[in-house]
Amino acid sequence: DIRVSNIIMYDIKKQAVMINMHYHDTPDEHVSERTPAIRNVFISNVRINNAEQAVAIYGLTERDAANITFNDVFASTNNGVVGNHASGVSFSNFQIESENKEPFRFTNSSNLEFRNVKILNPKFSNYAFSFQDCDNVLIKDCFQVQPIENYVYAEKCNPVIILNNILTSVENVIVPIDSKFVVKDNY
């Protein structure tokens, strides 16, 4: 139950937002009273200027970082948003400039939602969104004005739903590898 809002950040040397449950190199174990929990985090009205990485979310194999919401965020960064073992993560009204890598890259995660996300000045050579071993991904109401060659890469995901987006500047909407996907009402 953490709320962060109305923040402006400049020249961040590492991650502007870091949510990390894997702070010690320990082997996986069963969930117990020792297992940390990070959940119900709400971040809104944030501007990130010149960060090495905008957001990093790292849960544990035995317990995801859960229920994390980003609303009304602008990020100018070298490396975008990454997540591993995260669930219930939502991005709404999120604008990102990412210089080097995919603006969004998630692995081993579930219930990811991207609404009204804009990729600005795309300079990366991979994908706008990259998912591996993820379940229940929704990309909805996004408007991509500037050209992007590949929009979504999904490997071993079930399902990836791309709904009601305006992607006229996107050459390839989805590259599915062993994934189930739904692409509907996109222009």
N, C-alpha and C positions, 0 to 999 in steps of 0.2 A: 504494500500500500504506500507507494512513493509517487509524489507528484512533483514535476519540475516544469517550470514555465517561465516565459519572458526572459530568455538568456541570449546574449550575443557573444560569440567566441571568435577570437582571432589567432592565427598562427599557432595551431595546435600541433605539437611535434609527434604525437602518436594518435590515439583514438580520441575523438571529441566526446563520444559516449561509449563507455565500456561497461558491459554487464558480463561478469565472468565468475562462474561458479567453480571453475577448474583452476583455482589459484595455487594448488600444490600438485606436484606430479605424484599422484597416488593411483594404485590399481582400482579398477571398478569394484564396487561392493554392493551388497543388498541395501535397500533403503532402510535407514534406522534413524534414531534421534541425532546421530552425527551428520546425516546428510543435509547439506545446506539447501535452502529453498529461496529462490528469487522469483516473485510473482507480483502481479498487479502494479505495474509501473506505467505511469502516464507521463509522456513528455510532449509538451506543446509550445507553440510559438517560439521556436528556437532558430537562430541563424548561426551557421557554422561557416566561417571564412578561412580558407587556406588551412585545412587539416590534412595530416598524412592519411588518416582514415576517418570517415564520418561516424560509423557505428560498428561495434563488434559485440555480438551476443554469443556467449559460450555457456551452455548448460553442461550437464553431466550425462553419461550414458544411462545412469539409473534414474535421473530426474532432470527434466527439461527446465530451462528458464522459461517462465510461462506468463501469459497475459500481459504483453508489453505493447503499448500503443504509442505511435508517433503521429502527431497531428500538427499541421501547419509548420513544416520544417523546410528550410532552405539549407543545402549543404554544398560547398565548393571544396573539393577534396582530391587528393591523388588517387586514393583507393576508396571505393564506395562503402557499402554495407555488407557485412558478412555475418552469418549465423550458423551455429552447429548445435544440435540438440536444443532447439527452441520451439515452443508451441504457443499458438494463440497470439502471434505477432501481427500487428496491424499498422499499415502505413497509409495515412490519408492526407491529401493535400501536401505531398512531399515532392520537392523539386531538388534535383541533384545534378551537379557537374562532377564527373569522375574522369580524371585524366588517363589512368593506366589500366584499370581492370574493369570487370563487369560492375556496373553500379550496384547490383543486388546479386549476392551469391549465398545460397543456403544449402546445407547438407543435413541429413538425418533430422529433419524438422517436420512439423505438421501444423495445419490450420493457419496458413499464411495468407494475409489479405493485403492487396495493393489497390487502393482506390484513388483516382485522380493523381497519379504519379506522373511526373514529367522529367524526362531525361534531357538536360540542357547541354548544348554544345558538345555532342558526343565525339570523343577523340579516341575511344578504346577500340580494339579490333575484334573483340569477342562478342558477347551477347549483352543485352540490357539486363536480362534476368537469367540466372543460371541456378538450376535446382537439381540436386542429386539425392536420391532416397528420401523424397519428401512426399507427404500425403496432404491432400485437400489444400490446394493452392488456388487462389482466386485473384485474377487481374481484371479489374473492372473500371470503366469510366475514365480510362487514361487517354491522353491526347498527345500523340507524338508528332510535333511539327517538323523538327529537324531530321534529316535522313539518318536511318540506322539500317545496316545490312541485315543483321540477325537480332530478333527481339527476344525470344525465349528459347532456352536450351533446357530440356527436361530429360533426365536419365533416371530410370527406375522410380517414377513418380505415379501416384494414383489419387485422384485425377488432378490435372492442371486445367482450370477453366479460364478461358479468355473471353470475356463477355462485354459487349457494348463499348468498345474502344474505337477511337479514330486513329487508325494506323496507316494513313495514306503514304507516309514517308518511310515505311518499313518494307524492305525487300522480302524477307522471309520471316513470317510471323512466329512459327514454332518449329523447332527441330526436336522431335521426340525420339528417344532411344529407350525401348522397353517401357514406355509410359502410356497411360491412358490420358486422353485430353479431350476437351470440348472447346471448339472455337465457334462462337455464335454472335451474330449481330455486330460485327466489326466492319469498319469502313476504312 
